Amino acid sequence: MSEGLTNFKVYSVERKKIITHHYYKLVFISVLISVLSCALAFSLKHITEHFQHEIFNTANATSKALFVLLPTIGITSIYFLRKYLFLNRKNKGITEIYKTLDLRKEHLPFFKIPSHYLNGFLTVIFGGSTGVEVSTVVASATVGNMGYKREFSAKMYKRELICAGVTAGVAVLFASPLAGWLFAMEVIARKVSRSLIMSCTAAALIAGLFVFFFDNTPLLHFSIEEWNWYAIPFFILLGLLSGTLSTYFTFLVTRMKTLFGQIHNNFLRVNTGALVVGTMILFFPTLYGDSYHGLNKILEAVISKGQFSLLLLAILVLLKPLAASLTLGAGGDGGVFAPSIVAGAFLGLFVAIFCNTYLNTHLVPLNFALVGAAATLSAAIFAPFTALILACNLMPNGYNLFIPVLIGCFTARHFSQLLLPYNVYTYDLYKVPRT
């Protein structure tokens, strides 16, 4: 019996050594994946931003009629790239990651990196009304998947390496390592384990260093001054409206994909959606691309004048999700990140200005823009903690609004669940209620 006990102790010691060795290898490869994903996200973010502004300014200065044609150029280019370079292998967004993780099938081959990179770039620079966030998420997840396929770590760590890539990619996009960590855990992994915490934390630390040295500029260049407790009921109201807006966006995305999927003529499918988007941009240039630049301009106008056209804000709130849905339906690459943030910010501005005008309140429009952006994103990606931290990093001192943003995120998340029990990320894959 003593011999058996001795053998068991020896086995336990050896097993701990093996596990520790696997953990070291996991952290090491997570660091390498993070470095590659940071470089990928950084380059896509800044190259896209540069060309988007150049093409927009050129069209605006020469002939605004070009806005009608530009989305067609981008989405048609994507169609030919998909057909001839990527051999008709389609991109299906974040559901590809779910399939490779949950169904245990290989759905992230190497071509996903250049495919999503180029498609996201072409979609946005030519005015497609989405953003490069989902393109970055899938491409960086593929970087992690490539590390797994090279067998640099144990076979059980596929989820961990994919999440490491996603952590770094999202961290660089929004200059927030914590937001990247939460997104990977809350949206991609959807569970917590020691190995996941280790891989995502290693990736977040590397991404944090990358952001600190290369790209620590917030998306919105405004400062939060103060907020008052009497505004809490209005933040709750904004959360409810944001949940409704997210449901509207989810409905449009799923319906547009179904509608365009029934158009078998490729020329008609691409150009129908792209020309409609282009026409919308002609009348409302703020809808161009990811619309972050347009949002900054509107915020500047609101801060300087204290007022803005309620009609224009209402139109932008409704049209941004529609333009994004049409872009995706026509074949553009992207997702709900940028449209949710922008449309939610417009909604927040609308609520604040409306209440100030007709109810004689003294709400701060900038505060409501940030809460609206966070709340709408929270409901759209069904990840309130990610949206909370991400939104607080959109402005230099956004954490001053931590409590209002927290209220808005959870109110919108739960209300959207009541309105539409499907998540835009899992709808096409599972078609089961969110829990």
VMD Tcl script that draws the C-alpha trace (Angstrom):
set ca {
  {0.00 0.00 0.00}
  {2.88 2.35 0.82}
  {4.37 1.57 -2.59}
  {1.08 2.52 -4.26}
  {0.94 5.77 -2.31}
  {4.51 6.57 -3.34}
  {3.71 5.92 -6.99}
  {0.66 8.17 -6.74}
  {2.75 11.00 -5.27}
  {5.36 10.59 -8.00}
  {2.60 10.65 -10.62}
  {1.10 13.79 -9.06}
  {4.45 15.57 -9.05}
  {5.15 14.62 -12.66}
  {1.65 15.70 -13.71}
  {2.10 19.10 -12.06}
  {5.41 19.53 -13.87}
  {3.78 18.73 -17.21}
  {0.90 21.11 -16.57}
  {3.31 23.87 -15.49}
  {5.37 23.27 -18.63}
  {2.23 23.55 -20.78}
  {1.29 26.79 -19.03}
  {4.71 28.30 -19.75}
  {4.39 27.34 -23.40}
  {0.85 28.73 -23.51}
  {1.96 32.11 -22.12}
  {4.92 32.26 -24.49}
  {2.90 31.57 -27.64}
  {0.16 33.92 -26.40}
  {2.76 36.69 -26.26}
  {3.89 35.96 -29.83}
  {0.29 35.87 -31.08}
  {-0.38 39.16 -29.30}
  {2.56 40.88 -30.99}
  {1.39 39.75 -34.45}
  {-2.23 40.67 -33.72}
  {-1.24 44.10 -32.42}
  {0.68 44.80 -35.62}
  {-2.24 43.59 -37.73}
  {-4.83 45.68 -35.88}
  {-2.61 48.78 -35.78}
  {-1.89 48.70 -39.50}
  {-5.49 48.03 -40.54}
  {-6.83 50.74 -38.21}
  {-4.49 53.50 -39.37}
  {-4.24 52.62 -43.05}
  {-8.03 52.47 -43.26}
  {-8.42 55.75 -41.38}
  {-5.92 57.50 -43.68}
  {-7.43 56.36 -46.97}
  {-10.99 56.84 -45.74}
  {-10.30 60.51 -45.02}
  {-8.36 61.03 -48.27}
  {-11.07 59.53 -50.47}
  {-13.86 61.31 -48.58}
  {-12.13 64.70 -48.82}
  {-11.35 64.20 -52.50}
  {-14.96 63.33 -53.34}
  {-16.26 66.16 -51.20}
  {-13.96 68.68 -52.93}
  {-14.42 67.51 -56.54}
  {-17.91 66.14 -56.99}
  {-20.25 64.96 -54.26}
  {-21.97 62.75 -56.82}
  {-18.98 60.42 -56.37}
  {-20.41 59.43 -52.99}
  {-23.09 57.47 -54.84}
  {-20.52 55.36 -56.71}
  {-17.81 54.88 -54.12}
  {-19.50 52.07 -52.12}
  {-20.09 50.23 -55.40}
  {-16.36 50.42 -56.18}
  {-15.46 49.01 -52.78}
  {-17.99 46.17 -52.65}
  {-17.44 45.24 -56.31}
  {-13.70 45.02 -55.63}
  {-14.45 42.70 -52.72}
  {-16.63 40.55 -54.96}
  {-13.85 40.06 -57.52}
  {-11.25 39.44 -54.82}
  {-13.48 36.82 -53.26}
  {-14.14 35.18 -56.61}
  {-10.66 35.11 -58.13}
  {-8.17 35.51 -55.29}
  {-9.98 33.70 -52.49}
  {-11.75 31.18 -54.76}
  {-15.33 31.96 -53.67}
  {-14.59 31.19 -50.03}
  {-16.90 33.51 -48.10}
  {-16.41 35.43 -44.89}
  {-19.20 35.05 -42.35}
  {-17.94 37.26 -39.58}
  {-17.72 36.30 -35.95}
  {-19.83 33.16 -36.40}
  {-16.73 31.62 -38.01}
  {-14.99 31.79 -34.64}
  {-17.95 30.20 -32.88}
  {-18.00 27.34 -35.36}
  {-14.33 26.53 -34.99}
  {-14.58 26.65 -31.19}
  {-17.96 25.07 -30.46}
  {-18.42 22.71 -33.38}
  {-14.72 21.80 -33.31}
  {-14.29 22.22 -37.04}
  {-11.51 24.03 -38.88}
  {-13.16 27.25 -40.03}
  {-10.22 29.63 -39.68}
  {-7.73 28.81 -42.45}
  {-4.90 31.24 -43.17}
  {-6.72 33.00 -46.02}
  {-9.06 34.55 -43.43}
  {-6.29 36.97 -42.47}
  {-5.73 38.63 -45.87}
  {-9.38 38.19 -46.81}
  {-10.83 40.02 -43.80}
  {-7.99 42.54 -43.82}
  {-8.52 43.54 -47.46}
  {-12.31 43.30 -47.38}
  {-12.62 45.41 -44.24}
  {-10.21 47.96 -45.66}
  {-12.00 48.22 -49.03}
  {-15.45 48.36 -47.47}
  {-14.71 51.29 -45.18}
  {-12.43 53.46 -47.32}
  {-15.02 53.55 -50.11}
  {-17.81 54.52 -47.75}
  {-19.35 51.19 -46.74}
  {-21.10 52.17 -43.53}
  {-19.46 49.71 -41.13}
  {-16.07 49.52 -39.43}
  {-12.96 47.33 -39.39}
  {-13.60 45.95 -35.89}
  {-15.11 42.59 -36.85}
  {-12.60 42.20 -39.69}
  {-9.85 42.70 -37.11}
  {-11.45 40.28 -34.64}
  {-11.68 37.42 -37.16}
  {-8.22 38.10 -38.63}
  {-6.58 38.21 -35.19}
  {-8.49 35.09 -34.13}
  {-7.04 33.39 -37.20}
  {-3.56 34.41 -36.07}
  {-4.28 32.58 -32.82}
  {-5.64 29.61 -34.74}
  {-2.45 29.46 -36.81}
  {-0.44 29.30 -33.58}
  {-2.62 26.41 -32.47}
  {-2.19 24.55 -35.77}
  {1.59 24.84 -35.48}
  {1.27 22.85 -32.25}
  {3.32 25.29 -30.20}
  {1.15 24.40 -27.22}
  {-1.03 21.55 -26.01}
  {-3.97 20.50 -28.21}
  {-6.45 21.57 -25.55}
  {-5.55 25.27 -25.85}
  {-7.20 26.23 -29.12}
  {-9.75 28.50 -27.46}
  {-7.02 30.15 -25.39}
  {-4.83 31.03 -28.38}
  {-7.73 32.33 -30.46}
  {-8.81 34.50 -27.53}
  {-5.26 35.78 -27.10}
  {-5.31 37.06 -30.68}
  {-8.73 38.64 -30.24}
  {-7.68 40.30 -26.98}
  {-4.75 42.03 -28.64}
  {-6.69 43.04 -31.74}
  {-9.57 44.70 -29.87}
  {-7.15 46.27 -27.36}
  {-5.28 48.11 -30.10}
  {-8.43 49.19 -31.96}
  {-9.82 50.96 -28.90}
  {-6.58 51.67 -27.01}
  {-7.90 49.58 -24.11}
  {-6.25 46.28 -23.10}
  {-8.97 45.66 -20.50}
  {-11.71 46.04 -23.13}
  {-9.87 43.52 -25.34}
  {-9.55 41.11 -22.41}
  {-13.24 41.41 -21.53}
  {-14.38 41.05 -25.13}
  {-12.39 37.85 -25.56}
  {-13.74 36.38 -22.33}
  {-17.30 37.68 -22.54}
  {-18.06 37.33 -26.26}
  {-15.60 34.81 -27.72}
  {-14.74 32.36 -24.92}
  {-18.03 32.74 -23.02}
  {-16.52 30.98 -20.04}
  {-13.70 31.41 -17.54}
  {-10.82 29.05 -16.83}
  {-7.29 29.37 -15.50}
  {-5.73 28.79 -18.91}
  {-8.00 31.36 -20.57}
  {-7.14 33.95 -17.93}
  {-3.43 33.27 -18.42}
  {-3.46 33.50 -22.22}
  {-5.72 36.57 -22.39}
  {-3.85 38.37 -19.62}
  {-0.50 37.76 -21.32}
  {-1.93 39.08 -24.58}
  {-3.50 42.10 -22.83}
  {-0.21 43.01 -21.15}
  {1.66 42.97 -24.46}
  {-1.15 44.93 -26.11}
  {-1.02 47.41 -23.24}
  {2.67 48.05 -23.89}
  {1.97 48.38 -27.61}
  {-0.83 50.89 -26.99}
  {1.29 52.87 -24.51}
  {4.18 53.31 -26.93}
  {2.43 53.48 -30.31}
  {-1.28 54.25 -30.16}
  {-2.78 55.67 -26.97}
  {-4.99 58.34 -28.56}
  {-8.69 57.97 -27.64}
  {-11.29 57.78 -30.39}
  {-13.18 60.90 -29.26}
  {-11.17 63.98 -28.35}
  {-13.47 65.50 -25.74}
  {-13.39 65.70 -21.96}
  {-16.14 64.73 -19.55}
  {-16.59 67.47 -16.97}
  {-19.28 66.36 -14.55}
  {-22.65 64.65 -14.19}
  {-25.49 65.04 -11.73}
  {-27.54 62.42 -9.91}
  {-30.79 64.00 -11.08}
  {-29.89 62.76 -14.58}
  {-30.12 59.08 -13.53}
  {-33.76 58.64 -14.71}
  {-32.78 60.08 -18.08}
  {-29.83 57.67 -18.33}
  {-32.25 54.80 -17.65}
  {-34.55 56.15 -20.36}
  {-31.59 56.31 -22.73}
  {-30.73 52.70 -21.86}
  {-34.24 51.60 -22.78}
  {-34.10 53.50 -26.06}
  {-30.64 52.10 -26.79}
  {-31.93 48.57 -26.26}
  {-34.70 49.34 -28.74}
  {-32.19 50.77 -31.22}
  {-30.04 47.66 -30.91}
  {-33.07 45.46 -31.56}
  {-33.88 47.53 -34.63}
  {-30.29 47.09 -35.83}
  {-30.34 43.33 -35.20}
  {-33.61 43.03 -37.08}
  {-32.20 44.96 -40.06}
  {-28.98 42.93 -40.21}
  {-30.74 39.57 -40.23}
  {-33.46 40.67 -42.64}
  {-31.08 42.32 -45.09}
  {-28.87 39.26 -45.19}
  {-31.92 37.12 -45.93}
  {-33.23 39.56 -48.53}
  {-29.94 39.92 -50.39}
  {-29.32 36.19 -50.16}
  {-32.39 35.69 -52.35}
  {-30.89 37.84 -55.14}
  {-29.00 35.33 -57.31}
  {-27.66 37.86 -59.80}
  {-24.32 38.96 -58.33}
  {-24.22 42.26 -60.23}
  {-27.71 43.16 -59.04}
  {-27.05 42.12 -55.44}
  {-23.83 44.11 -55.11}
  {-24.99 47.24 -56.86}
  {-28.48 47.41 -55.36}
  {-27.18 47.67 -51.82}
  {-24.10 49.72 -52.65}
  {-25.98 52.34 -54.69}
  {-28.60 52.78 -51.99}
  {-25.85 53.27 -49.41}
  {-24.10 55.72 -51.75}
  {-27.29 57.71 -52.22}
  {-27.76 57.90 -48.45}
  {-24.19 59.16 -48.10}
  {-24.81 61.81 -50.77}
  {-27.53 63.38 -48.63}
  {-25.96 62.55 -45.24}
  {-22.14 62.44 -45.58}
  {-21.82 61.56 -41.87}
  {-22.80 58.00 -42.83}
  {-19.56 57.57 -44.81}
  {-17.42 54.66 -43.61}
  {-17.23 54.03 -39.89}
  {-18.62 57.58 -39.24}
  {-16.23 58.24 -36.35}
  {-14.98 61.39 -38.07}
  {-18.55 62.59 -38.64}
  {-19.42 61.89 -35.00}
  {-16.47 64.00 -33.84}
  {-17.65 66.90 -36.03}
  {-21.20 66.74 -34.72}
  {-19.95 66.60 -31.12}
  {-17.81 69.68 -31.80}
  {-20.87 71.50 -33.15}
  {-23.00 70.51 -30.16}
  {-20.34 71.55 -27.64}
  {-19.73 74.91 -29.31}
  {-23.42 75.82 -29.83}
  {-25.18 73.72 -27.22}
  {-27.83 72.80 -29.82}
  {-28.20 70.69 -32.93}
  {-31.01 69.76 -35.31}
  {-33.18 67.16 -33.63}
  {-34.56 66.09 -37.00}
  {-31.07 65.45 -38.40}
  {-30.06 63.47 -35.31}
  {-33.22 61.35 -35.53}
  {-32.54 60.64 -39.20}
  {-28.93 59.63 -38.50}
  {-30.03 57.35 -35.64}
  {-32.32 55.46 -38.03}
  {-30.13 55.55 -41.13}
  {-26.78 54.45 -39.69}
  {-28.00 50.91 -38.82}
  {-29.83 50.74 -42.16}
  {-26.75 51.81 -44.12}
  {-24.62 49.28 -42.22}
  {-27.14 46.49 -42.86}
  {-27.29 47.31 -46.58}
  {-23.49 47.34 -46.75}
  {-23.28 43.90 -45.16}
  {-26.13 42.53 -47.26}
  {-24.48 43.70 -50.47}
  {-21.26 41.88 -49.60}
  {-19.23 44.35 -47.57}
  {-17.14 43.25 -44.61}
  {-17.82 44.52 -41.10}
  {-20.09 44.22 -38.12}
  {-22.03 46.08 -35.48}
  {-19.26 47.78 -33.49}
  {-18.88 51.12 -35.28}
  {-22.55 51.46 -36.30}
  {-23.70 50.75 -32.74}
  {-21.27 53.22 -31.18}
  {-22.10 55.97 -33.68}
  {-25.87 55.47 -33.79}
  {-25.96 55.16 -30.00}
  {-24.02 58.41 -29.61}
  {-26.45 60.19 -31.94}
  {-29.33 58.77 -29.91}
  {-27.78 60.07 -26.69}
  {-27.38 63.53 -28.20}
  {-31.00 63.45 -29.36}
  {-32.32 62.54 -25.89}
  {-30.25 65.22 -24.13}
  {-31.08 68.02 -26.56}
  {-34.76 67.04 -26.72}
  {-35.09 67.06 -22.94}
  {-33.21 70.35 -22.63}
  {-35.41 71.95 -25.29}
  {-38.85 70.71 -24.30}
  {-38.52 69.69 -20.64}
  {-36.25 72.52 -19.50}
  {-33.63 70.14 -18.12}
  {-29.93 70.89 -17.99}
  {-28.50 67.62 -19.31}
  {-24.97 67.49 -20.73}
  {-25.20 66.23 -24.35}
  {-21.62 64.90 -24.38}
  {-22.36 62.68 -21.37}
  {-25.44 61.26 -23.06}
  {-23.54 60.65 -26.28}
  {-21.04 58.44 -24.43}
  {-23.73 56.58 -22.46}
  {-25.80 56.06 -25.63}
  {-22.78 54.66 -27.48}
  {-21.99 52.26 -24.64}
  {-25.58 51.15 -24.09}
  {-26.28 50.45 -27.76}
  {-23.03 48.51 -28.13}
  {-23.77 46.55 -24.95}
  {-27.12 45.40 -26.33}
  {-25.73 44.74 -29.82}
  {-22.87 42.47 -28.77}
  {-24.60 41.24 -25.60}
  {-21.54 42.15 -23.54}
  {-22.22 44.90 -20.98}
  {-18.83 44.73 -19.25}
  {-16.95 45.01 -22.53}
  {-19.12 47.94 -23.63}
  {-18.68 49.63 -20.26}
  {-14.88 49.59 -20.30}
  {-14.61 50.23 -24.02}
  {-16.87 53.29 -23.84}
  {-15.02 54.72 -20.85}
  {-11.86 54.60 -22.97}
  {-13.44 56.42 -25.91}
  {-12.67 59.76 -24.20}
  {-9.60 60.80 -22.18}
  {-11.48 60.92 -18.86}
  {-14.46 58.74 -19.74}
  {-14.28 56.90 -16.41}
  {-15.84 59.96 -14.80}
  {-19.09 58.62 -16.26}
  {-18.55 55.07 -14.98}
  {-21.84 54.87 -13.05}
  {-24.08 56.33 -15.79}
  {-22.40 54.15 -18.42}
  {-22.87 51.11 -16.17}
  {-26.57 51.91 -15.78}
  {-27.03 52.44 -19.51}
  {-25.19 49.23 -20.49}
  {-27.15 46.89 -18.24}
  {-30.49 48.58 -18.88}
  {-30.03 48.30 -22.64}
  {-28.74 44.74 -22.47}
  {-31.67 43.42 -20.47}
  {-34.30 45.40 -22.33}
  {-33.05 44.26 -25.74}
  {-33.19 40.68 -24.49}
  {-36.85 41.15 -23.70}
  {-37.55 42.68 -27.11}
  {-35.60 40.25 -29.26}
  {-34.21 37.06 -27.70}
  {-31.49 36.60 -30.30}
  {-28.00 37.92 -30.47}
  {-26.72 39.23 -33.79}
  {-23.52 37.22 -33.38}
  {-25.18 33.86 -32.66}
  {-28.48 34.22 -34.53}
  {-27.36 32.64 -37.80}
  {-25.41 29.86 -36.11}
  {-27.62 28.66 -33.29}
  {-31.06 30.30 -33.64}
  {-31.65 29.77 -29.94}
  {-32.78 32.27 -27.28}
  {-30.12 34.17 -25.37}
  {-29.85 33.27 -21.72}
}
mol new
graphics top color blue
foreach p $ca { graphics top sphere $p radius 0.5 }
foreach p [lrange $ca 0 end-1] q [lrange $ca 1 end] { graphics top cylinder $p $q radius 0.2 }
display resetview
